Amino acid sequence: MTARDVEKDYYAALGVPKDADAPTIKKAYRKLARELHPDANPAGETRFKEVSQAYDVLSDITKRREYDEARALFGAGPRSPGSYPGGGVPGFDLGDLFARTGGAQGGFGDVLGGLFGGRGAAGTPRAPRRGTDVEAEVTLSFLDALRGVTVPLRLSTTGACAVCGGSGAAPGTVPKLCPTCSGAGVTSRSQGGFAFSEPCKTCRGGGRVVETPCASCRGEGRATVAKTLNVRLPVGVADGQKVRLAGRGGEGDRGGPAGDLMVTVHVTSHAFFGRRDNHLTVTVPVTFAEAALGAQISVPTLNGPVTLKLPAGTTTGRTFRVRGRGVPGKGASAAGDLLVTVEVAVPQNLSTEAKKALEAFAAASPQDPRAHLRVS
């Protein structure tokens, strides 16, 4: 190793100060990687390698500390290789620091995988990849949402191509071992005292070469798949709630796990039931006589009517609680309650007999319910 190798300014390569924290370094790298990646900018390949090399060192706490110490020993200015015996730093193994530089291991591989999904980390063959998460929406009736229901969902997801079985090769053919990397997915080269590993350009890190691509998926091995799933939605699901169903999303790639299915639920309104958290609400009309004299009235619930006893003198708007007759409980959780609000119904048309009876009642009960509203 030479002093010149250590004096490469990785901070300048990423455009960050020497005291930059990890998020700042990662943000700078991701921006440059998008701009310089060979897939998007073939002319930027050399610069991309420099940026990748810088990020691989600065994103690792141990390698960054050793790099900073080495630069402190060498100083900021250029030095000749003979400035230190053997061109290196006594007691400092630069091979440990840079043996994997450019190898895109650790954090670098993770970021590249996220940026250009599908290309394996340099230094390792392409790894299994988790399937994509899929979103869907469903509309349920009020009662179905409370009781739980199984619904069919028509989804479009990514999965293995049905024609080639995910191999990317035309039917009757198979991918062949990459002649450049012998299936490793990476190639290595030496430059000075450095050993560089990078994705194989022939197979793009896959280790296999498709000589006759599948016409359906154009050699990708992945295709859009339409399928129908029968999905069980839980008891008591609410309007706007998102239900995550693990492993019901897009198929994984290269043996990776499937993604998740995220279902957004919409619930239609009911003719007379409402919902407040895990309680149901209902407004029940009663006659003046029932409210004044007291009565036993029938109240609807999800499991059939129940009888509610009204005390004499019940006023309109009063709410009664019927325990355990609300939203059904899930698992060991208790069911909610039914909140019954009483509303005195005023008849619109009175018979002659009813009118006379009410006039007699008014005469027998001379009350002024607005007496408290008078201004003295």
FENPE-V441510 format. One record per residue. RES is the residue in one small letter. PHI is phi in degrees with one decimal (* if undefined). BURIAL is # if it has 16 or more other ideal C-beta (glycine too) atoms within 10 Angstrom, else .. D_FIRST is the distance of its C-alpha to the first C-alpha in whole Angstrom. Layout:
res | phi | burial | d_first
RES | PHI | BURIAL | D_FIRST
RES | PHI | BURIAL | D_FIRST
This chain:
res | phi | burial | d_first
m | * | # | 0
t | -113.2 | # | 4
a | -62.4 | # | 7
r | -61.7 | . | 8
d | -61.4 | # | 7
v | -69.4 | # | 8
e | -81.3 | . | 11
k | -63.3 | # | 13
d | -88.7 | . | 16
y | -70.1 | # | 17
y | -64.3 | # | 20
a | -66.7 | . | 21
a | -60.7 | # | 20
l | -92.6 | # | 23
g | 72.2 | . | 25
v | -125.4 | # | 25
p | -72.3 | . | 26
k | -68.2 | . | 23
d | -99.0 | . | 26
a | -63.2 | # | 27
d | -83.7 | . | 28
a | -59.3 | . | 27
p | -61.1 | . | 30
t | -65.8 | . | 29
i | -63.6 | # | 26
k | -64.6 | # | 27
k | -62.5 | . | 30
a | -64.2 | # | 28
y | -64.1 | # | 26
r | -59.2 | . | 29
k | -63.8 | . | 31
l | -69.2 | # | 28
a | -63.5 | # | 27
r | -64.1 | . | 31
e | -73.2 | . | 31
l | -106.4 | # | 28
h | -57.4 | # | 28
p | -55.7 | . | 29
d | -64.6 | . | 32
a | -99.8 | . | 33
n | -147.0 | . | 31
p | -55.1 | . | 30
a | -73.7 | . | 29
g | -97.9 | # | 27
e | -60.9 | . | 24
t | -63.7 | . | 21
r | -64.7 | . | 22
f | -61.3 | # | 23
k | -65.3 | # | 19
e | -64.4 | # | 18
v | -64.7 | # | 20
s | -64.3 | # | 20
q | -63.0 | # | 16
a | -64.2 | # | 17
y | -66.7 | # | 20
d | -60.0 | # | 18
v | -82.4 | # | 16
l | -73.8 | # | 19
s | -83.8 | # | 22
d | -101.8 | # | 20
i | -57.6 | . | 21
t | -67.4 | . | 19
k | -66.6 | # | 16
r | -66.1 | # | 17
r | -62.3 | . | 18
e | -65.5 | # | 14
y | -64.0 | # | 13
d | -62.6 | . | 16
e | -65.0 | . | 15
a | -65.8 | # | 12
r | -65.9 | # | 13
a | -65.4 | . | 16
l | -71.5 | . | 14
f | -77.6 | # | 12
g | 90.6 | . | 16
a | -80.7 | . | 17
g | -83.8 | . | 17
p | -69.3 | . | 15
r | -130.4 | # | 13
s | -80.1 | . | 12
p | -57.7 | . | 9
g | -87.7 | . | 11
s | -63.1 | . | 12
y | -128.9 | # | 10
p | -57.1 | . | 11
g | 74.9 | . | 8
g | 75.3 | # | 6
g | -131.7 | # | 5
v | -105.8 | # | 9
p | -57.4 | . | 11
g | 76.9 | . | 13
f | -127.7 | # | 10
d | -88.4 | . | 9
l | -66.8 | # | 6
g | -62.5 | . | 8
d | -66.9 | . | 11
l | -75.7 | # | 11
f | -112.3 | # | 10
a | -57.8 | . | 11
r | -108.5 | # | 14
t | -59.8 | # | 13
g | 85.8 | # | 16
g | -80.8 | # | 18
a | 55.5 | # | 21
q | -94.4 | # | 21
g | 64.7 | . | 23
g | -61.5 | # | 25
f | -61.1 | # | 23
g | -62.4 | # | 25
d | -62.6 | . | 28
v | -68.0 | # | 28
l | -61.0 | # | 28
g | -59.7 | # | 31
g | -72.3 | . | 33
l | -77.3 | . | 32
f | -125.7 | . | 33
g | -27.3 | . | 35
g | 121.7 | . | 34
r | -98.4 | # | 31
g | -72.1 | # | 29
a | -68.6 | # | 26
a | -62.3 | # | 23
g | 96.2 | # | 21
t | -141.7 | # | 25
p | -65.0 | # | 28
r | -61.0 | # | 31
a | -91.5 | . | 32
p | -56.4 | . | 36
r | -128.6 | # | 37
r | -67.3 | . | 40
g | -69.1 | # | 43
t | -77.0 | # | 44
d | -78.0 | . | 47
v | -119.6 | # | 50
e | -109.6 | . | 53
a | -146.2 | # | 56
e | -127.5 | . | 60
v | -144.5 | # | 63
t | -111.8 | . | 66
l | -116.8 | # | 68
s | -73.3 | . | 72
f | -56.7 | # | 73
l | -71.4 | . | 74
d | -63.0 | # | 71
a | -64.1 | # | 69
l | -73.5 | # | 70
r | -91.4 | # | 71
g | 85.0 | . | 68
v | -156.4 | # | 68
t | -100.7 | . | 66
v | -126.2 | # | 65
p | -84.5 | . | 64
l | -122.1 | # | 61
r | -94.4 | . | 60
l | -122.7 | # | 56
s | -117.2 | . | 54
t | -129.4 | # | 50
t | -96.3 | # | 47
g | -158.7 | # | 47
a | -64.4 | # | 47
c | -60.3 | # | 49
a | -69.8 | . | 52
v | -79.5 | . | 52
c | -102.3 | # | 49
g | 71.7 | . | 48
g | 95.1 | # | 45
s | -78.4 | # | 43
g | 86.3 | # | 43
a | -97.2 | # | 45
a | -60.9 | # | 48
p | -52.4 | . | 51
g | 91.8 | . | 51
t | -124.2 | . | 47
v | -134.8 | . | 44
p | -61.3 | # | 40
k | -109.8 | . | 38
l | -59.9 | . | 35
c | -62.9 | # | 32
p | -72.0 | . | 32
t | -80.1 | . | 28
c | -107.9 | # | 27
s | 56.4 | . | 29
g | 89.5 | # | 30
a | -75.2 | # | 27
g | 86.1 | # | 27
v | -136.5 | # | 24
t | -125.4 | # | 21
s | -123.1 | . | 18
r | -148.0 | . | 16
s | -110.2 | . | 12
q | -140.8 | . | 11
g | 66.4 | . | 8
g | -96.7 | . | 5
f | -98.9 | # | 8
a | -116.4 | # | 11
f | -110.1 | # | 14
s | -118.5 | # | 17
e | -149.9 | # | 20
p | -58.0 | # | 24
c | -63.8 | # | 26
k | -75.3 | . | 27
t | -72.6 | . | 30
c | -104.4 | # | 32
r | 57.9 | # | 30
g | 86.1 | # | 29
g | -86.7 | # | 32
g | 83.6 | # | 31
r | -130.1 | # | 35
v | -121.3 | # | 36
v | -94.2 | # | 40
e | -80.9 | . | 41
t | -122.7 | . | 45
p | -64.8 | # | 45
c | -65.9 | # | 47
a | -69.5 | . | 50
s | -74.5 | . | 51
c | -106.6 | # | 47
r | 58.7 | . | 45
g | 85.4 | # | 43
e | -77.4 | # | 42
g | 80.6 | # | 43
r | -123.4 | # | 45
a | -151.6 | # | 48
t | -77.5 | . | 50
v | -117.7 | . | 53
a | -96.2 | . | 56
k | -148.5 | . | 57
t | -112.7 | . | 60
l | -113.7 | # | 59
n | -91.2 | . | 62
v | -110.6 | # | 61
r | -92.3 | . | 62
l | -96.4 | # | 63
p | -70.9 | . | 63
v | -63.8 | # | 67
g | 78.6 | # | 67
v | -63.3 | # | 64
a | -102.5 | . | 65
d | -62.6 | . | 65
g | 85.2 | . | 61
q | -72.2 | . | 60
k | -106.4 | . | 56
v | -109.7 | # | 56
r | -97.0 | . | 53
l | -113.6 | # | 53
a | -65.5 | . | 50
g | 74.0 | . | 49
r | -107.3 | # | 52
g | -94.0 | # | 50
g | -68.5 | # | 48
e | -68.2 | # | 46
g | -73.0 | # | 43
d | -111.3 | # | 40
r | 55.3 | . | 39
g | 85.6 | . | 41
g | -73.5 | . | 40
p | -71.1 | . | 43
a | -72.8 | # | 46
g | -78.8 | # | 46
d | -103.9 | # | 49
l | -107.9 | # | 52
m | -108.6 | # | 53
v | -107.0 | # | 57
t | -92.2 | . | 58
v | -101.9 | # | 62
h | -115.4 | . | 65
v | -118.9 | # | 68
t | -76.8 | . | 71
s | -79.0 | . | 74
h | -106.5 | . | 77
a | -62.2 | . | 81
f | -139.3 | . | 81
f | -84.9 | # | 79
g | -126.6 | . | 76
r | -136.8 | # | 73
r | -135.6 | . | 71
d | 57.6 | . | 68
n | -101.2 | # | 69
h | -106.2 | # | 73
l | -99.0 | # | 76
t | -124.2 | # | 78
v | -153.2 | # | 81
t | -105.3 | . | 84
v | -115.4 | # | 88
p | -77.2 | . | 91
v | -132.0 | # | 94
t | -80.1 | . | 98
f | -60.2 | . | 99
a | -63.9 | . | 101
e | -63.7 | # | 99
a | -68.9 | # | 97
a | -77.6 | # | 100
l | -94.3 | . | 101
g | 87.4 | . | 98
a | -167.5 | # | 98
q | -107.4 | . | 95
i | -118.0 | # | 93
s | -89.7 | . | 91
v | -122.2 | # | 88
p | -74.8 | # | 85
t | -135.5 | # | 82
l | -64.0 | . | 79
n | -110.7 | . | 81
g | 106.0 | . | 85
p | -71.5 | . | 87
v | -126.5 | . | 88
t | -98.4 | . | 91
l | -114.7 | # | 90
k | -91.7 | . | 93
l | -94.8 | # | 93
p | -75.1 | . | 95
a | -61.9 | . | 98
g | 82.8 | . | 97
t | -65.8 | # | 94
t | -94.6 | . | 93
t | -64.7 | . | 91
g | 93.0 | . | 87
r | -71.6 | . | 87
t | -113.4 | . | 84
f | -114.6 | # | 84
r | -110.8 | . | 82
v | -108.4 | # | 82
r | -69.9 | . | 79
g | 76.7 | . | 77
r | -111.6 | # | 78
g | -98.0 | # | 75
v | -65.2 | # | 72
p | -57.6 | # | 72
g | -74.8 | . | 69
k | -109.6 | . | 66
g | 68.1 | . | 65
a | -88.0 | . | 67
s | -73.6 | . | 67
a | -77.6 | . | 70
a | -71.4 | # | 72
g | -77.8 | # | 73
d | -108.7 | # | 76
l | -101.8 | # | 79
l | -101.2 | # | 80
v | -103.1 | # | 83
t | -102.5 | . | 85
v | -90.7 | # | 88
e | -131.0 | . | 90
v | -72.4 | # | 94
a | -87.1 | . | 95
v | -98.6 | . | 98
p | -64.7 | . | 100
q | -85.9 | . | 101
n | -130.6 | . | 104
l | -108.8 | . | 107
s | -74.7 | . | 110
t | -60.8 | . | 113
e | -65.5 | . | 113
a | -66.5 | . | 110
k | -64.4 | . | 110
k | -64.1 | . | 113
a | -64.3 | . | 112
l | -68.2 | . | 109
e | -65.1 | . | 111
a | -66.1 | . | 113
f | -65.0 | . | 110
a | -62.5 | . | 109
a | -69.9 | . | 113
a | -80.3 | . | 112
s | -128.1 | . | 109
p | -74.5 | . | 109
q | -113.1 | . | 105
d | -120.3 | . | 103
p | -69.2 | . | 100
r | -108.7 | . | 99
a | -59.6 | . | 101
h | -73.7 | . | 98
l | -91.8 | . | 97
r | -76.3 | . | 100
v | -95.8 | . | 99
s | -87.5 | . | 102
